[in-house]
Amino acid sequence: MSDVLSGLTALGDPYLISLIILTTLVGTVIGLLPGLNATTGAALLLPFTLTLEPLAATVVLATIYGSATFAGAITAILINTPGTPASATTCLDGYPLAQKGEAGRAIGVATVASTVGGVCSVLFLLFVGPFMAGVAYKFGPPEYFALTLFGLSMLATIGSGSAVKSLIAGAFGVLLSTIGVDLLTGVERYTFGTNMLYDGISFVAVMIGIFGIAELLEQSTRLHVVRKIVAMKAAKLPSREDFARIRTTILRSTGIGTLVGILPAEGSTIASMIGYNEARRFSRHKDNFGKGEIEGIAASEAANNAAVGGTLVPTLALGIPGSPTAAIILAGLLTQGVRPGPTMFQEQGEFLGVLFAALLLANLLFLALGLLGARVFAQITLIPVRILWPLVFIFSLVGAYAIRQAPFDIYVALCFGVIGFLMNRTGFSVVSLAIGLVLGGMIEQRLGQSMSMFDGNWLMFLTRPIAVVFFVLTALVLFTGPTRRGLQKLRRSTA
């Protein structure tokens, strides 16, 4: 708690305050623009955070994450197009309510739910993060190898497509992480005589490609889509009756979002879907869902914003990203020389205190932006797609080049933009590729260190109880689903 208090004191720095406010505004704009999302925004801004101090860079990426997730509700309500995937379920009731002339009420409910969900998730991160770090503090290379392997196994649960395709995409990401010189042996791998690959492929350029440029290509196929704009006067706070109706839903969805965020999966997107479904299941007004029910709006927005803090728990305490955007934040931390893990809570408590305080401030800013600036921000949705995405393309190329001032990284971003577009079209998860790329280097390093400890004896892993537990969990994730489906198929065939 003392670290948080010192973090609040550090927020008295005008530079840091102005940075949080500016980043919140930028993240809100990113979330408002259909097609852009928190992951794309974080990937595009990642190269520019390299010029900042580690704390400022982390605050920028985390604030972008939260503010873009919040702002996606505005376009979902006004034009029936989620600004971010996490706000897709907000469309189901937000847009119908706006068509009834109550757009201001819908945005007010979304704003309050987003703020409550975000603040509660940050508090959860504050109190639970150190506990997880305390447990992980006893980990050695074998335990970290098993944990990272478990994180990679969770790739099978990412996305709505085939689990096998998600694992293949993740394996491709791990393969990419092996490019460059092996730090343990000094052997060059897959460099093909190119000096630019000596230090490995730039994961920042890869992420700009698979999230930014790939989305540009996807949006180019939707130029014929006509968006219908719903007019609004101003957002307004929910009435006393509305509060009484949604308070239980907000609390339930906040818990769901936080817990889902901790798991290495889709984070906010999956959280909003589960929160919405559970709200409908427990609601007394089930028939109103899909027709403008404020419980549906509150459930979706509380869950997706609560997942933001939840995803940072494994990211900071264990070094395992809980979502695509968390993977980019982790990449930013590693680039800055900051090593997430249990020692971070022990040795960099003040750093985390400022981060927690900044996230709390950003969530309170959402409330002001949602209620006072919604009408102004709504005008951004009128920007023609033909103007918006060429600007994003230029921004992507500049961002890729700014990392090392190397034209080679521009080619990497363009190449992976095409790869990401084709992967999306064929059902392969680009999220799996990104997480595989981030975790691949970690798992290789931990495996090498473990084998050095064990003098090359693999059986020594079985003498580490925590590692064995993670190996068992990995096996359950990989084989439980296929085994269950196989048994069900066998029963149907015998019946």
C-alpha positions as CSV (number, residue, x, y, z in Angstrom):
1,M,0.0,0.0,0.0
2,S,2.9,2.3,0.7
3,D,4.0,1.9,-3.0
4,V,0.6,3.0,-4.1
5,L,0.7,6.0,-1.9
6,S,4.1,6.9,-3.3
7,G,2.6,6.3,-6.8
8,L,-0.1,8.8,-6.1
9,T,2.5,11.3,-5.0
10,A,4.4,10.7,-8.2
11,L,1.3,11.6,-10.2
12,G,1.9,15.1,-9.0
13,D,4.4,15.4,-11.8
14,P,2.8,17.6,-14.4
15,Y,4.6,15.7,-17.2
16,L,3.2,12.3,-16.1
17,I,-0.3,13.8,-15.6
18,S,-0.3,15.4,-19.0
19,L,1.0,12.2,-20.6
20,I,-1.9,10.2,-19.0
21,I,-4.5,12.7,-20.2
22,L,-3.1,12.8,-23.7
23,T,-2.8,9.0,-23.9
24,T,-6.4,8.6,-22.6
25,L,-7.6,11.0,-25.4
26,V,-5.6,9.1,-28.0
27,G,-6.8,5.8,-26.8
28,T,-10.4,7.0,-26.8
29,V,-10.1,8.2,-30.4
30,I,-8.5,4.8,-31.4
31,G,-11.4,3.0,-29.7
32,L,-14.0,5.1,-31.5
33,L,-12.7,4.4,-35.0
34,P,-14.3,1.3,-36.4
35,G,-11.7,-1.3,-37.3
36,L,-9.1,0.1,-34.9
37,N,-8.8,-1.4,-31.4
38,A,-6.6,-1.4,-28.3
39,T,-4.3,-4.0,-29.8
40,T,-3.8,-2.1,-33.0
41,G,-3.3,1.2,-31.1
42,A,-0.8,-0.3,-28.7
43,A,1.1,-2.0,-31.6
44,L,1.3,1.3,-33.6
45,L,2.5,3.3,-30.5
46,L,4.9,0.8,-29.3
47,P,7.9,2.0,-31.4
48,F,7.3,5.6,-30.1
49,T,7.4,4.5,-26.5
50,L,11.0,3.5,-26.9
51,T,12.0,7.1,-26.6
52,L,10.3,7.3,-23.2
53,E,11.4,6.2,-19.8
54,P,10.3,2.7,-18.9
55,L,7.6,3.9,-16.5
56,A,6.2,6.4,-18.9
57,A,6.2,3.9,-21.7
58,T,4.3,1.3,-19.6
59,V,1.8,3.9,-18.5
60,V,1.2,4.9,-22.1
61,L,0.5,1.4,-23.3
62,A,-1.7,0.4,-20.3
63,T,-3.7,3.6,-20.6
64,I,-4.2,3.1,-24.4
65,Y,-5.5,-0.4,-23.5
66,G,-8.1,0.8,-21.1
67,S,-9.3,3.9,-22.9
68,A,-9.6,2.2,-26.3
69,T,-11.6,-0.7,-24.7
70,F,-13.9,1.9,-23.0
71,A,-14.4,4.0,-26.2
72,G,-15.5,1.1,-28.4
73,A,-18.9,1.3,-26.8
74,I,-19.7,4.8,-28.3
75,T,-19.5,3.5,-31.9
76,A,-21.3,0.3,-30.9
77,I,-24.2,2.4,-29.6
78,L,-24.3,5.1,-32.3
79,I,-23.5,3.2,-35.6
80,N,-24.0,-0.4,-34.6
81,T,-20.3,-1.0,-35.3
82,P,-18.1,-1.9,-32.3
83,G,-15.1,0.4,-32.1
84,T,-13.3,-2.6,-30.6
85,P,-14.1,-6.4,-30.7
86,A,-14.6,-6.2,-26.9
87,S,-17.7,-4.0,-27.5
88,A,-19.4,-6.3,-30.0
89,T,-22.0,-7.4,-27.5
90,T,-22.7,-3.8,-26.6
91,C,-24.2,-3.4,-30.1
92,L,-26.9,-5.9,-29.2
93,D,-28.7,-3.6,-26.9
94,G,-26.9,-0.3,-27.3
95,Y,-27.9,0.4,-30.8
96,P,-31.6,-0.6,-30.4
97,L,-31.8,1.7,-27.4
98,A,-30.2,4.5,-29.4
99,Q,-32.8,4.0,-32.2
100,K,-35.4,4.7,-29.6
101,G,-33.9,8.1,-29.0
102,E,-32.0,7.2,-25.8
103,A,-28.5,7.2,-27.1
104,G,-27.4,9.5,-24.2
105,R,-28.8,7.1,-21.7
106,A,-27.1,4.1,-23.3
107,I,-23.7,5.9,-23.4
108,G,-24.2,6.9,-19.7
109,V,-24.8,3.4,-18.6
110,A,-21.8,2.1,-20.6
111,T,-19.6,4.8,-19.1
112,V,-20.5,4.1,-15.5
113,A,-20.2,0.3,-16.0
114,S,-16.8,0.8,-17.7
115,T,-15.5,3.0,-14.9
116,V,-16.7,0.6,-12.1
117,G,-15.3,-2.4,-13.9
118,G,-12.0,-0.7,-14.6
119,V,-11.4,0.6,-11.1
120,C,-12.3,-2.7,-9.5
121,S,-9.9,-4.6,-11.8
122,V,-7.1,-2.2,-10.9
123,L,-7.7,-2.8,-7.2
124,F,-7.7,-6.5,-7.8
125,L,-4.4,-6.2,-9.6
126,L,-3.1,-4.1,-6.7
127,F,-3.9,-6.7,-4.0
128,V,-3.7,-10.1,-5.9
129,G,-0.6,-9.3,-8.0
130,P,1.8,-9.3,-5.0
131,F,0.3,-12.6,-3.8
132,M,0.9,-14.3,-7.2
133,A,4.4,-12.8,-7.3
134,G,5.1,-14.1,-3.8
135,V,4.2,-17.6,-4.9
136,A,6.2,-17.3,-8.1
137,Y,9.2,-15.9,-6.2
138,K,10.1,-19.5,-5.4
139,F,10.2,-20.4,-9.1
140,G,13.4,-21.5,-10.8
141,P,14.2,-22.0,-14.5
142,P,12.4,-25.4,-14.6
143,E,9.2,-24.0,-13.1
144,Y,9.3,-21.0,-15.5
145,F,9.8,-23.4,-18.4
146,A,6.8,-25.5,-17.3
147,L,4.7,-22.3,-16.7
148,T,5.6,-20.9,-20.1
149,L,4.8,-24.2,-21.8
150,F,1.4,-24.1,-20.0
151,G,0.9,-20.6,-21.4
152,L,1.6,-21.8,-24.9
153,S,-0.8,-24.7,-24.5
154,M,-3.5,-22.1,-23.8
155,L,-3.2,-21.0,-27.4
156,A,-5.6,-23.8,-28.2
157,T,-8.4,-21.9,-26.5
158,I,-7.7,-18.6,-28.2
159,G,-10.1,-17.5,-31.0
160,S,-13.3,-18.9,-32.2
161,G,-11.7,-21.1,-34.9
162,S,-10.0,-24.5,-34.8
163,A,-7.8,-25.2,-31.8
164,V,-5.4,-27.0,-34.1
165,K,-5.0,-23.9,-36.3
166,S,-4.5,-21.8,-33.2
167,L,-1.7,-24.1,-32.1
168,I,-0.1,-24.1,-35.5
169,A,-0.1,-20.3,-35.6
170,G,1.4,-20.3,-32.1
171,A,4.1,-22.8,-33.2
172,F,4.8,-20.5,-36.2
173,G,5.3,-17.6,-33.7
174,V,7.7,-19.8,-31.6
175,L,9.7,-20.6,-34.8
176,L,10.0,-16.9,-35.6
177,S,11.4,-16.3,-32.1
178,T,14.3,-18.6,-32.9
179,I,15.6,-16.3,-35.7
180,G,19.0,-14.8,-34.8
181,V,21.9,-15.8,-32.7
182,D,21.3,-18.4,-29.9
183,L,22.5,-16.7,-26.8
184,L,23.4,-20.0,-25.2
185,T,25.5,-21.4,-28.0
186,G,26.4,-18.4,-30.2
187,V,25.1,-20.2,-33.3
188,E,23.3,-18.2,-36.0
189,R,19.9,-19.5,-37.0
190,Y,17.8,-18.6,-40.0
191,T,19.7,-15.3,-40.7
192,F,20.4,-16.2,-44.4
193,G,23.4,-14.0,-44.3
194,T,21.4,-10.9,-43.4
195,N,22.8,-8.8,-40.7
196,M,19.4,-7.3,-39.9
197,L,18.3,-10.7,-38.6
198,Y,21.4,-11.2,-36.4
199,D,19.5,-10.0,-33.3
200,G,16.3,-11.7,-34.3
201,I,13.2,-10.5,-36.1
202,S,11.6,-7.3,-34.8
203,F,8.5,-8.4,-32.9
204,V,7.3,-4.8,-32.9
205,A,7.3,-4.8,-36.7
206,V,5.6,-8.2,-36.8
207,M,2.8,-6.9,-34.5
208,I,2.3,-3.8,-36.5
209,G,2.0,-6.0,-39.5
210,I,-0.4,-8.7,-38.2
211,F,-2.6,-6.2,-36.3
212,G,-2.4,-2.9,-38.1
213,I,-1.6,-3.5,-41.8
214,A,-3.6,-6.8,-41.8
215,E,-6.7,-4.9,-40.5
216,L,-6.1,-2.3,-43.2
217,L,-6.3,-5.0,-45.9
218,E,-9.4,-6.5,-44.2
219,Q,-11.1,-3.1,-44.1
220,S,-10.3,-2.5,-47.8
221,T,-12.8,-5.4,-48.5
222,R,-15.6,-3.6,-46.7
223,L,-15.6,-0.3,-48.5
224,H,-19.1,-1.0,-49.8
225,V,-20.6,-1.2,-46.2
226,V,-22.9,1.7,-45.4
227,R,-23.0,2.8,-41.8
228,K,-26.1,4.4,-40.4
229,I,-25.5,7.1,-37.8
230,V,-27.8,7.7,-34.9
231,A,-28.0,11.3,-33.6
232,M,-27.5,12.1,-29.9
233,K,-27.7,15.2,-27.8
234,A,-25.5,14.4,-24.8
235,A,-24.7,11.5,-22.5
236,K,-26.3,11.4,-19.1
237,L,-25.9,9.6,-15.9
238,P,-28.2,6.6,-15.3
239,S,-31.2,7.4,-13.1
240,R,-31.7,6.0,-9.6
241,E,-34.0,3.3,-11.1
242,D,-31.3,2.5,-13.7
243,F,-28.7,2.1,-11.0
244,A,-30.9,-0.2,-9.0
245,R,-31.5,-2.3,-12.1
246,I,-27.8,-2.6,-13.2
247,R,-25.8,-2.6,-10.0
248,T,-25.9,-6.4,-9.5
249,T,-25.1,-6.9,-13.2
250,I,-22.1,-4.6,-13.0
251,L,-20.7,-6.3,-10.0
252,R,-21.2,-9.8,-11.5
253,S,-19.6,-8.8,-14.8
254,T,-16.7,-7.1,-13.1
255,G,-15.9,-10.4,-11.3
256,I,-16.3,-12.3,-14.5
257,G,-14.1,-9.9,-16.5
258,T,-11.3,-9.9,-13.9
259,L,-11.2,-13.7,-13.7
260,V,-11.4,-14.2,-17.5
261,G,-8.7,-11.5,-17.9
262,I,-6.2,-13.5,-15.8
263,L,-6.4,-16.5,-18.2
264,P,-4.1,-16.4,-21.2
265,A,-7.0,-16.0,-23.7
266,E,-8.8,-13.3,-25.6
267,G,-9.2,-11.1,-22.5
268,S,-11.8,-8.4,-23.0
269,T,-13.6,-9.9,-26.0
270,I,-14.3,-13.2,-24.3
271,A,-15.1,-11.5,-21.0
272,S,-17.7,-9.3,-22.6
273,M,-19.5,-12.3,-24.2
274,I,-19.5,-14.3,-21.0
275,G,-20.7,-11.3,-19.0
276,Y,-23.5,-10.6,-21.4
277,N,-24.7,-14.2,-21.5
278,E,-24.6,-14.5,-17.7
279,A,-26.5,-11.2,-17.3
280,R,-29.2,-12.5,-19.6
281,R,-29.4,-15.8,-17.7
282,F,-29.9,-14.1,-14.4
283,S,-32.1,-11.2,-15.5
284,R,-35.7,-10.8,-14.8
285,H,-36.1,-9.1,-18.2
286,K,-34.7,-11.8,-20.5
287,D,-37.2,-10.9,-23.3
288,N,-35.8,-7.4,-23.4
289,F,-32.3,-8.4,-24.3
290,G,-31.5,-7.5,-27.9
291,K,-34.2,-4.8,-27.9
292,G,-32.4,-2.1,-25.8
293,E,-32.0,-3.6,-22.4
294,I,-29.6,-1.5,-20.2
295,E,-28.5,-4.6,-18.3
296,G,-27.0,-6.0,-21.5
297,I,-25.0,-2.8,-22.0
298,A,-23.8,-2.7,-18.4
299,A,-22.8,-6.4,-18.5
300,S,-20.8,-6.1,-21.6
301,E,-18.9,-2.9,-20.7
302,A,-18.2,-3.8,-17.1
303,A,-16.8,-7.2,-18.1
304,N,-14.6,-6.0,-21.0
305,N,-13.0,-3.1,-18.9
306,A,-12.6,-5.3,-15.8
307,A,-10.6,-7.7,-18.0
308,V,-8.0,-5.0,-18.7
309,G,-6.7,-5.1,-15.1
310,G,-7.1,-8.9,-15.0
311,T,-4.8,-9.4,-18.0
312,L,-2.1,-7.4,-16.4
313,V,-2.0,-9.8,-13.4
314,P,-0.2,-12.7,-15.1
315,T,1.7,-10.2,-17.4
316,L,3.3,-8.4,-14.5
317,A,3.5,-11.2,-11.9
318,L,4.5,-14.1,-14.1
319,G,5.5,-12.7,-17.5
320,I,2.7,-14.5,-19.2
321,P,0.5,-12.2,-21.3
322,G,-3.3,-12.5,-20.6
323,S,-4.4,-11.0,-23.9
324,P,-3.1,-9.8,-27.3
325,T,-2.7,-6.2,-26.0
326,A,-1.0,-7.5,-22.8
327,A,1.4,-9.3,-25.1
328,I,2.3,-6.0,-26.7
329,I,2.7,-4.4,-23.3
330,L,5.0,-7.3,-22.3
331,A,7.0,-6.7,-25.5
332,G,7.3,-3.0,-24.5
333,L,8.5,-3.9,-21.0
334,L,11.1,-6.3,-22.4
335,T,12.3,-3.8,-24.9
336,Q,12.7,-1.3,-22.1
337,G,14.8,-3.8,-20.2
338,V,12.1,-4.3,-17.6
339,R,11.7,-8.0,-16.6
340,P,8.1,-8.9,-15.4
341,G,8.0,-11.5,-12.8
342,P,8.0,-12.0,-9.0
343,T,11.1,-9.9,-8.5
344,M,9.3,-7.0,-10.1
345,F,7.0,-6.7,-7.1
346,Q,9.9,-7.1,-4.7
347,E,12.4,-4.8,-6.3
348,Q,10.3,-2.3,-8.3
349,G,7.3,-1.6,-6.0
350,E,7.4,2.1,-6.6
351,F,7.3,1.5,-10.4
352,L,4.2,-0.6,-10.0
353,G,2.7,1.9,-7.5
354,V,2.9,4.6,-10.1
355,L,1.4,2.3,-12.8
356,F,-1.5,1.4,-10.5
357,A,-2.2,5.0,-9.6
358,A,-2.0,6.0,-13.3
359,L,-4.6,3.3,-14.2
360,L,-6.9,4.5,-11.5
361,L,-6.6,8.0,-12.8
362,A,-7.2,6.9,-16.4
363,N,-10.4,5.0,-15.3
364,L,-11.7,8.1,-13.6
365,L,-11.0,10.1,-16.8
366,F,-13.2,7.7,-18.7
367,L,-16.1,8.9,-16.6
368,A,-15.5,12.5,-17.5
369,L,-14.9,11.7,-21.2
370,G,-17.9,9.5,-21.5
371,L,-20.3,12.0,-19.9
372,L,-18.9,15.3,-21.1
373,G,-17.2,14.5,-24.4
374,A,-19.3,11.7,-25.9
375,R,-21.1,14.1,-28.2
376,V,-17.8,15.5,-29.5
377,F,-16.1,12.2,-29.9
378,A,-19.1,10.8,-31.7
379,Q,-18.3,13.2,-34.7
380,I,-15.1,11.2,-35.2
381,T,-17.2,8.3,-36.4
382,L,-18.0,10.4,-39.5
383,I,-14.5,10.2,-40.9
384,P,-14.7,8.3,-44.2
385,V,-13.0,4.9,-44.2
386,R,-11.2,5.8,-47.4
387,I,-9.4,8.6,-45.5
388,L,-8.9,6.9,-42.2
389,W,-7.1,3.7,-43.3
390,P,-4.5,5.3,-45.6
391,L,-3.5,7.4,-42.6
392,V,-3.3,4.3,-40.5
393,F,-1.1,2.7,-43.2
394,I,1.3,5.6,-43.2
395,F,1.4,5.6,-39.4
396,S,2.2,1.9,-39.4
397,L,5.1,2.3,-41.8
398,V,6.5,5.2,-39.8
399,G,6.2,3.2,-36.6
400,A,7.9,0.1,-38.1
401,Y,10.8,2.2,-39.3
402,A,11.2,4.2,-36.1
403,I,12.2,1.1,-34.1
404,R,15.7,0.8,-35.6
405,Q,15.6,3.3,-38.4
406,A,15.9,0.4,-40.7
407,P,14.0,0.0,-44.0
408,F,14.2,-3.7,-43.5
409,D,11.6,-3.5,-40.7
410,I,9.2,-1.8,-43.1
411,Y,9.4,-4.8,-45.3
412,V,8.9,-7.1,-42.3
413,A,5.7,-5.2,-41.3
414,L,4.4,-5.3,-44.9
415,C,5.2,-9.0,-45.2
416,F,3.4,-9.9,-42.0
417,G,0.5,-7.6,-42.9
418,V,-0.2,-9.9,-45.8
419,I,0.5,-13.0,-43.7
420,G,-1.9,-11.7,-41.0
421,F,-4.6,-10.9,-43.6
422,L,-4.3,-14.4,-45.0
423,M,-4.3,-16.0,-41.6
424,N,-7.5,-14.2,-40.6
425,R,-9.1,-15.3,-43.9
426,T,-8.2,-18.9,-43.4
427,G,-9.1,-19.2,-39.7
428,F,-5.6,-19.1,-38.2
429,S,-5.3,-16.9,-35.1
430,V,-2.8,-13.9,-35.4
431,V,-3.2,-13.6,-31.6
432,S,-1.6,-17.1,-31.2
433,L,1.2,-16.0,-33.5
434,A,1.9,-12.9,-31.4
435,I,1.9,-14.7,-28.1
436,G,4.0,-17.5,-29.5
437,L,6.5,-15.0,-30.7
438,V,6.7,-13.3,-27.3
439,L,6.8,-16.6,-25.3
440,G,9.1,-18.5,-27.7
441,G,12.2,-16.8,-26.6
442,M,11.3,-17.2,-23.0
443,I,10.7,-20.9,-23.2
444,E,13.9,-21.5,-25.1
445,Q,15.9,-19.6,-22.6
446,R,14.3,-21.4,-19.6
447,L,14.7,-24.8,-21.2
448,G,18.4,-24.1,-21.8
449,Q,19.0,-23.0,-18.2
450,S,17.0,-26.0,-16.9
451,M,19.0,-28.5,-18.9
452,S,22.2,-26.8,-17.7
453,M,21.0,-27.3,-14.1
454,F,20.1,-30.9,-14.7
455,D,23.3,-31.8,-16.7
456,G,21.1,-32.8,-19.6
457,N,18.9,-35.2,-17.6
458,W,15.2,-34.6,-18.6
459,L,13.9,-36.8,-15.8
460,M,15.1,-34.2,-13.3
461,F,12.0,-32.2,-14.2
462,L,9.9,-34.8,-12.4
463,T,11.7,-33.9,-9.1
464,R,10.2,-30.4,-9.2
465,P,6.6,-30.6,-7.9
466,I,5.5,-27.2,-9.2
467,A,6.8,-28.0,-12.7
468,V,5.0,-31.3,-12.6
469,V,1.8,-29.5,-11.8
470,F,2.1,-27.3,-14.8
471,F,3.0,-30.2,-17.0
472,V,-0.2,-31.9,-15.9
473,L,-2.3,-28.8,-16.5
474,T,-0.7,-28.5,-20.0
475,A,-1.7,-32.1,-20.8
476,L,-5.2,-31.5,-19.6
477,V,-5.6,-28.4,-21.8
478,L,-4.3,-30.2,-24.9
479,F,-6.0,-33.5,-24.5
480,T,-9.1,-33.1,-22.4
481,G,-11.1,-31.4,-25.2
482,P,-10.2,-33.8,-28.0
483,T,-10.7,-36.8,-25.7
484,R,-14.2,-35.6,-24.7
485,R,-15.2,-35.0,-28.3
486,G,-13.9,-38.4,-29.3
487,L,-15.9,-40.2,-26.6
488,Q,-19.0,-38.3,-27.6
489,K,-18.5,-39.3,-31.2
490,L,-18.0,-42.9,-30.1
491,R,-21.2,-42.9,-28.1
492,R,-23.2,-41.5,-31.0
493,S,-21.7,-44.1,-33.4
494,T,-22.5,-47.0,-31.0
495,A,-26.0,-45.6,-30.3
